[in-house]
């Protein structure tokens, strides 16, 4: 189900849904959209280029039931919650490497994700732990860069409001069986005063890079290396680490790097195929006060995985089986210079076995996945996912799925220590989730639409205690349920329009056992996106609505819950091609100049205007 705006390449047919496009993350067996029962959105290369937002999280605002909470202007800490789940319940893959930050609560660092390095963003909503393991309770986000298909290059530069500037370059080289591609992106801004009190500006800068090399030994054997590096610096307002008085002299320096070696064999849906991969992921966070480091945290994840896939047919039924094994070795350490607390090294091992069966007969597709996780510090767990999609005629189909999720406590929740404010709880249990969804879908010609309802139940949710000095497993059950409505319409290349609306009811039990509304999750949200091209002009625009939410006010004791106002966030880009290689463009952000807060007390930029140019080889897809 892909109802987010999907812009095809300039010479593609006018079909917004593109049912033959392969989706990767909704199953360990890649399949087309029309045979995928899970709720999936794909933002492809053309859409990313036409919207041209600097950071990936701004595109995620257009995905149904996806709440984005930025703690200030661009570059500051940003959380993404899918279908009301927690921020660390979103599992992030970057070019096939698990990229949740071990040193920062196992959360994806979306404020680091430079959109200039991405050629595709895929979002799967709902519990996916039976396929991908821990953290995949709310859903999975997979970000990939361009692969080397032809010799090409691309470069762009932009500058504008709030001292913002960015530049990027990418290229690919194909020499026989050797394919190379890579990209480097840089951004910075002087920013605004996050507190809104007229203090100093809080800016940021980041530098990102990715690379891929693959070598085809034979038609059925390919070897590859890929990796990425994300580094950033961000200023923010908070508290003096010694006196705890309010301060505007805080900043953080963070970085993550990863590399992966892999081999793939076999091809097609019939016969035997598979892969073997090993990856190393390293992340570090340094907190600074007046430019001097006060504390740091680091984490490392070593992963080895293997899978084998076998496809065959029995009569009119096509079968595919996958067996997969996964090994993870994770380590974590912290160091506080202010209070002289020594490094607290912790380590845990996680192994898993996964099996998946998929069958297709005359358009009816069934999929069942089962996974068993072996945890070195928790009880083992088994998760299940089952789905079915069936055509019912006249362009209509129905789909349903059941999924389970699991999320072990983060290293910070277990062992974190912040003097005077937080002490970890090593007795925590993993969170578990069960949920189901059902949808009715329609696709005929240029029109596609869907209606989806879902319900999830979270057990043993990890929450803060009454004064937020430690974490505990909440008694009772946290509820998440909602409705998603999506539609897409296309008029050749001149105009493509998509719209969605989401209703979310997300609650958790309080100390009295009553269900209370979860913070930073709007009940009502939606988005409209358009794009297209006419002659030398190309254009893209979006309008996202975020309804009222609540947040916690930590500036009073006891803490209280306060409301956050609804807002509309509009952006647009128009480009003019001077020829086959050069393009000039102007872009606007927050065009309605909305004064809003995603996080209480943290203000964001107002209206921004930017201009730039791109230079590309004639055959480059962007």
ZATORLO-620969 format. One record per residue (C-alpha): x, y, z. Coordinates in steps of 0.001 Angstrom, whole numbers, padded with zeros to 6 digits. Layout:
N
> east,north,up
> X,Y,Z
...
END
This chain:
622
> east,north,up
> 000000,000000,000000
> 001863,002997,-001245
> -000322,006057,-001155
> 002349,008613,-000333
> 003174,010648,-003405
> 005312,008540,-005738
> 006895,010486,-008563
> 008200,008331,-011382
> 011150,009190,-013552
> 010421,011850,-016142
> 009800,009333,-018895
> 007660,006909,-016863
> 003998,006173,-017420
> 001465,008024,-015307
> 000759,005364,-012712
> 001138,006704,-009157
> 000986,003362,-007395
> 003539,001515,-009532
> 002391,-001948,-008374
> 005455,-003589,-009916
> 007875,-001608,-007719
> 009627,-003969,-005329
> 009389,-003335,-001586
> 012184,-004729,000556
> 011417,-004237,004243
> 007842,-005523,004427
> 009167,-009089,004118
> 012462,-010956,004001
> 011213,-012050,000576
> 011138,-008968,-001676
> 007805,-008530,-003420
> 005762,-006008,-005337
> 003411,-003566,-003666
> 000272,-005263,-004929
> 001201,-008500,-003131
> 002258,-006843,000131
> -000312,-006887,002925
> 001706,-004705,005301
> 001240,-000925,005359
> 004231,000386,003420
> 005208,003792,002068
> 008064,004373,-000367
> 009575,007780,-001045
> 011608,007256,-004200
> 014509,009151,-005746
> 012400,011458,-007902
> 010156,012434,-005002
> 013137,013187,-002764
> 014649,015367,-005501
> 011465,017336,-006171
> 010681,017991,-002502
> 014407,018496,-001755
> 014196,018795,002032
> 017605,018811,003787
> 016868,016098,006378
> 015005,012809,006010
> 012686,013420,008961
> 010918,016217,007065
> 009832,013648,004458
> 008606,011320,007222
> 006112,014017,008234
> 004187,013058,005078
> 003844,009376,006067
> 000532,008392,007736
> 000553,007869,011520
> 004153,009090,011784
> 004724,011766,014425
> 007917,013833,014202
> 009060,015753,017299
> 012062,018051,016739
> 013456,019599,019919
> 014159,022920,018229
> 015457,024021,014831
> 017042,021754,012240
> 019899,019645,013566
> 018590,019315,017119
> 017532,015980,018599
> 014494,014618,016730
> 012219,011693,017576
> 009921,009763,015233
> 006991,007750,016563
> 005036,005404,014312
> 001430,004530,015188
> 001838,005862,018710
> 004824,003696,019615
> 007845,005005,021489
> 010711,006694,019651
> 013046,003734,020304
> 010398,001389,018858
> 011315,002467,015329
> 014031,000303,013794
> 016271,002162,011338
> 018364,000598,008576
> 020840,002657,006545
> 022019,000794,003447
> 021162,-002509,005117
> 022945,-001732,008420
> 020966,-001452,011667
> 021571,002128,012811
> 019718,002681,016110
> 022076,004605,018412
> 023247,002359,021274
> 024786,005327,023077
> 021543,007313,023027
> 018696,005109,024190
> 018623,002875,021076
> 016827,005642,019180
> 017419,006425,015501
> 019244,009759,015104
> 017004,011242,012441
> 018491,014722,012942
> 021705,013344,011406
> 020124,011812,008304
> 021097,014044,005405
> 018480,013608,002679
> 021054,014403,-000019
> 022606,010972,000567
> 019322,009088,000201
> 017756,007839,-003010
> 014947,005863,-001379
> 013126,005806,001973
> 010877,002873,002813
> 008582,002878,005866
> 006728,-000196,007169
> 004147,000470,009863
> 003179,-001969,012598
> 005083,-004625,014634
> 007808,-006310,012553
> 009963,-008085,015160
> 009230,-011506,013638
> 011143,-010270,010584
> 013729,-007818,011893
> 013979,-008307,015653
> 014226,-005858,018544
> 012898,-002299,018401
> 010572,-003025,015441
> 007384,-002448,017474
> 006132,000722,015808
> 007675,-000031,012457
> 010802,-000026,010298
> 012443,002784,008319
> 014982,001791,005647
> 017100,004492,003993
> 019223,003581,000974
> 021521,005492,-001342
> 021828,005250,-005084
> 023557,002218,-006585
> 025978,002341,-009490
> 024034,001603,-012674
> 025894,003889,-015094
> 028792,006328,-014957
> 027286,009524,-013564
> 027838,012473,-011261
> 025699,014980,-009393
> 026485,018086,-007337
> 024370,020761,-005713
> 024690,023803,-003460
> 022138,025924,-001616
> 022011,028843,000833
> 019324,030921,002503
> 017562,031875,005728
> 018899,031280,009268
> 022473,031133,008002
> 021697,027857,006290
> 023975,026391,003640
> 024468,022950,002213
> 026435,021236,-000505
> 026680,017687,-001772
> 028339,015642,-004450
> 027745,012081,-005591
> 028915,009837,-008366
> 029049,006318,-009656
> 031455,004321,-011796
> 030785,001101,-013682
> 033758,-000807,-015075
> 032732,-004232,-016285
> 031732,-006299,-013241
> 032913,-003622,-010779
> 030352,-001058,-009576
> 031314,001896,-007349
> 029152,004688,-005943
> 029432,007262,-003205
> 028197,010592,-001896
> 029261,013322,000523
> 026902,015906,002019
> 027483,018930,004263
> 025035,021228,006050
> 025166,024017,008578
> 022975,026784,010017
> 023406,029536,012573
> 019848,028724,013678
> 017585,030561,016112
> 017252,030930,019867
> 015599,027668,020914
> 014244,029122,024177
> 012467,031980,022396
> 013650,034449,025076
> 016018,036422,022849
> 019167,034566,023837
> 021946,033244,021676
> 021271,031335,018476
> 021465,027561,018474
> 023058,026329,015288
> 024326,023055,013918
> 026514,021524,011259
> 026922,018001,009958
> 029040,016081,007502
> 027822,012794,006047
> 029183,010266,003592
> 028289,006883,002124
> 030058,004465,-000199
> 029270,001212,-001996
> 031402,-001205,-003994
> 030166,-004425,-005580
> 031847,-007001,-007766
> 029886,-009527,-009812
> 031931,-012711,-009894
> 029349,-014553,-011983
> 025674,-014087,-012870
> 024767,-015736,-009560
> 027521,-014496,-007195
> 028148,-010900,-006061
> 030516,-009555,-003401
> 030122,-006139,-001837
> 031325,-003558,000669
> 029327,-000575,001870
> 029395,001891,004708
> 028408,005317,005960
> 029563,008043,008310
> 027320,010628,010011
> 028897,013381,012115
> 027311,016459,013625
> 027500,019283,016139
> 024476,020994,017670
> 023944,023789,020203
> 021005,023754,022595
> 019623,025214,025833
> 019376,023224,029042
> 020924,023118,032508
> 024399,023736,033901
> 025818,020210,034596
> 027121,021314,038039
> 024585,023799,039419
> 021621,022630,037276
> 020754,026287,036638
> 019280,027153,033214
> 022029,027667,030641
> 022421,028499,026950
> 026026,027265,026784
> 025327,023607,026028
> 026225,021697,022907
> 026703,018144,021756
> 029063,016507,019296
> 028028,013163,017920
> 029019,010711,015258
> 028370,007252,013953
> 030167,005115,011420
> 029442,001683,010008
> 030795,-000758,007501
> 029398,-003946,006008
> 030841,-006764,003925
> 028433,-009091,002149
> 028094,-011824,-000416
> 024955,-012784,-002325
> 024306,-015836,-004448
> 021448,-017001,-006653
> 018806,-014908,-008380
> 015123,-014928,-009246
> 012171,-016426,-007389
> 012936,-020042,-008251
> 015697,-022265,-006888
> 018152,-021510,-004093
> 019568,-018083,-003246
> 020903,-016376,-000166
> 023391,-014017,001440
> 026036,-013733,004137
> 026967,-010424,005789
> 029047,-008995,008619
> 028831,-005408,009842
> 030372,-003113,012446
> 028461,-000095,013791
> 030054,002425,016151
> 028482,005515,017709
> 029710,008202,020102
> 028070,011176,021839
> 029933,013958,023663
> 028144,016558,025800
> 029837,019959,026111
> 029448,022947,028449
> 031100,026191,027328
> 033056,024139,024818
> 034462,021693,027389
> 033394,018037,027453
> 031352,017094,030520
> 030245,013553,029701
> 030254,011035,026895
> 028662,007766,025858
> 029629,005240,023213
> 028264,002033,021780
> 029340,-000659,019339
> 027308,-003301,017525
> 028939,-006236,015727
> 026595,-008263,013559
> 026874,-011443,011522
> 023871,-012647,009527
> 023046,-015296,006967
> 019915,-016287,005087
> 018917,-018862,002516
> 015874,-018618,000247
> 014247,-021346,-001817
> 011430,-020891,-004305
> 009375,-023469,-006164
> 005870,-024054,-007529
> 003230,-026705,-006881
> 000670,-026420,-009619
> -000592,-022842,-009658
> 000821,-022049,-006200
> 004188,-020307,-005982
> 006071,-020937,-002726
> 009072,-019173,-001223
> 010850,-020099,002000
> 013493,-018151,003925
> 015636,-019349,006826
> 017824,-016742,008527
> 020270,-016603,011437
> 021547,-013477,013163
> 024250,-012775,015779
> 024740,-009417,017541
> 027348,-008401,020094
> 026602,-005002,021621
> 028705,-002937,024049
> 028048,000341,025841
> 030017,002697,028072
> 029569,006129,029656
> 031924,008576,031324
> 031131,011685,033378
> 034045,014090,033851
> 032191,016551,036087
> 031466,014037,038854
> 034440,011772,038188
> 032334,008701,037449
> 034388,006015,035743
> 033346,004309,032552
> 030559,001783,033091
> 031203,-000864,030452
> 028332,-003192,029668
> 027932,-005876,027031
> 025186,-008188,025791
> 024798,-010826,023102
> 021714,-011430,021029
> 021122,-014316,018628
> 018070,-015137,016523
> 016624,-017690,014109
> 013925,-016672,011615
> 011754,-018625,009217
> 009333,-017200,006659
> 006950,-018801,004161
> 005212,-016925,001377
> 002704,-018339,-001106
> 000907,-016777,-004053
> -001994,-018193,-006060
> -003865,-016084,-008613
> -003058,-012834,-006818
> -003921,-014090,-003330
> -000754,-013846,-001223
> -000196,-015331,002238
> 002898,-014715,004358
> 003903,-016197,007745
> 007117,-015416,009658
> 008324,-016843,012965
> 011398,-015711,014896
> 013046,-016926,018101
> 015410,-014547,019914
> 018077,-015689,022355
> 019020,-012904,024793
> 022046,-013125,027074
> 020412,-010907,029757
> 016689,-011548,029310
> 014360,-014453,028759
> 014245,-015776,025203
> 011271,-014676,023117
> 009317,-015890,020085
> 007453,-013515,017777
> 004985,-014158,014951
> 003775,-012241,011939
> 001058,-013451,009546
> -000602,-011607,006683
> -002983,-012136,003775
> -003958,-009979,000792
> -006614,-010948,-001740
> -008106,-009227,-004808
> -011917,-009076,-004828
> -012439,-007604,-008306
> -013062,-004224,-009953
> -009758,-002868,-008663
> -010523,-003663,-005012
> -008532,-005855,-002640
> -008618,-006625,001075
> -005646,-007197,003358
> -005041,-008123,006962
> -002071,-008883,009167
> -001157,-009816,012728
> 002226,-008926,014192
> 004183,-009133,017426
> 007041,-006960,018619
> 009684,-006957,021324
> 011978,-004217,022627
> 014563,-004974,025337
> 015445,-002159,027749
> 018085,000167,026380
> 021550,000322,027910
> 020676,003790,029203
> 017500,002542,030900
> 019405,-000374,032438
> 022708,001236,033432
> 022566,004960,032697
> 023668,007328,035447
> 023148,011080,035486
> 024010,012624,038898
> 021014,014127,040612
> 018565,013195,037861
> 018632,009550,036725
> 019834,006101,037816
> 019384,003031,035610
> 017307,000006,036623
> 018974,-003356,035746
> 015788,-005248,036746
> 013744,-004005,033784
> 011980,-006501,031502
> 011608,-006205,027717
> 008501,-004518,026320
> 006256,-006686,024149
> 003542,-005753,021683
> 000770,-007471,019746
> -001292,-005895,017035
> -003365,-006394,013939
> -004572,-004324,011019
> -007115,-004646,008231
> -007517,-002602,005079
> -009607,-002148,001977
> -007690,-000933,-001066
> -008574,000333,-004513
> -006369,000852,-007541
> -007562,001503,-011053
> -005737,003609,-013616
> -004530,006919,-012162
> -006455,006578,-008880
> -005481,004637,-005773
> -007012,004736,-002305
> -007077,002745,000924
> -008740,002628,004321
> -006827,000924,007148
> -007689,000276,010755
> -005227,-001053,013339
> -005006,-001935,017003
> -001913,-002645,019123
> -001381,-003515,022773
> 001932,-002857,024549
> 002815,-004828,027685
> 005441,-003880,030298
> 005948,-000406,028826
> 009100,001177,030227
> 008281,004560,031779
> 009822,006982,034250
> 008894,006808,037924
> 007045,009635,039683
> 010059,011975,039824
> 011722,010601,036672
> 014876,009501,038528
> 014745,005945,037184
> 012808,003673,034822
> 010302,000925,035577
> 007912,-001424,033809
> 004424,000035,034009
> 001646,-002266,035216
> -001279,-002789,032887
> -001445,-002418,029123
> -000775,000577,026876
> -003260,000960,024006
> -002641,002160,020453
> -005353,002136,017808
> -006187,004225,014805
> -007455,004736,011287
> -005533,005733,008160
> -007116,007065,004952
> -004951,007542,001861
> -005500,008520,-001770
> -003308,009267,-004781
> -004182,010642,-008195
> -001977,011304,-011212
> -002384,013443,-014330
> 000553,012335,-016494
> 003828,014066,-015594
> 002235,017464,-015087
> 000678,016741,-011715
> 000649,014026,-009088
> -001349,014519,-005900
> -001515,012476,-002722
> -003368,013000,000528
> -003698,011133,003807
> -005418,011497,007147
> -004648,009605,010349
> -006537,009250,013603
> -004590,007928,016591
> -005677,006982,020101
> -002548,006238,022177
> -002845,005841,025938
> -000900,004326,028829
> -001930,003429,032386
> -001089,005844,035207
> -000315,004924,038817
> -004037,004592,039521
> -004520,002211,036595
> -006374,004782,034494
> -005582,005189,030788
> -004056,008611,030069
> -003050,010126,026744
> 000543,009550,025617
> 002558,012730,025088
> 003784,014102,021724
> 001322,012061,019694
> -001390,013980,017798
> -004835,012435,017606
> -005354,013978,014184
> -002724,014397,011494
> -002512,014417,007738
> -000622,015595,004684
> -001046,016653,001068
> 001826,016433,-001414
> 002103,017384,-005076
> 004823,017247,-007681
> 005300,017241,-011411
> 007186,018654,-014367
> 006307,020709,-017436
> 008935,021381,-020094
> 011968,022820,-018271
> 010158,023319,-014951
> 009865,020772,-012153
> 008151,021345,-008839
> 007153,019774,-005569
> 005241,020887,-002530
> 003712,019579,000676
> 001363,020630,003439
> 001385,018637,006685
> -001101,019020,009530
> -000216,018116,013115
> -003091,018222,015594
> -003026,019113,019258
> -000726,017074,021466
> 000348,017031,025081
> 003797,017253,026651
> 005303,017152,030129
> 006422,020354,031852
> 009575,019516,033802
> 010062,023104,034993
> 007569,022650,037846
> 007368,020063,040622
> 005461,017901,040567
> 005564,017773,036782
> 002385,018601,034911
> 000949,017768,031499
> 000324,020700,029158
> -001146,021016,025678
> 000661,021891,022459
> -001164,023752,019703
> -001930,022295,016290
> -000050,023625,013267
> 000252,023438,009471
> 003704,023011,007941
> 004085,023960,004264
> 007070,023636,001948
> 007674,023980,-001788
> 010413,023878,-004422
> 010485,025086,-008042
> 013373,024329,-010404
> 014228,025461,-013910
> 016581,023479,-016153
> 019012,025626,-018118
> 019978,022556,-020127
> 020596,018857,-019683
> 023146,019409,-016917
> 022387,022616,-014979
> 019298,023432,-012915
> 018455,026501,-010821
> 015944,026260,-007983
> 014269,028123,-005141
> 012841,026442,-002076
> 010692,027553,000842
> 010112,026016,004280
> 007400,026738,006860
> 005822,028988,004265
> 002839,029758,006500
> 005300,031033,009149
> 003770,028870,011870
> 005078,029439,015399
> 004878,025975,016912
> 006649,023592,019245
> 007061,019834,018841
> 008657,019712,022301
> 007524,022050,025096
> 009787,025097,025377
> 011797,024358,022210
> 011014,026759,019374
> 011617,026091,015678
> 012426,028239,012648
> 009836,030468,011016
> 009497,030976,007274
> 012663,030231,005301
> 013660,030931,001693
> 016605,029276,-000079
> 018150,029224,-003556
> 020679,027008,-005247
> 021796,025109,-008310
> 022504,021542,-009336
> 024967,020135,-011835
> 024572,016582,-013104
> 025581,014271,-015919
> 022953,013981,-018625
> 021889,010505,-017550
> 021680,011162,-013812
> 018290,010233,-012341
> 018057,013155,-009924
END
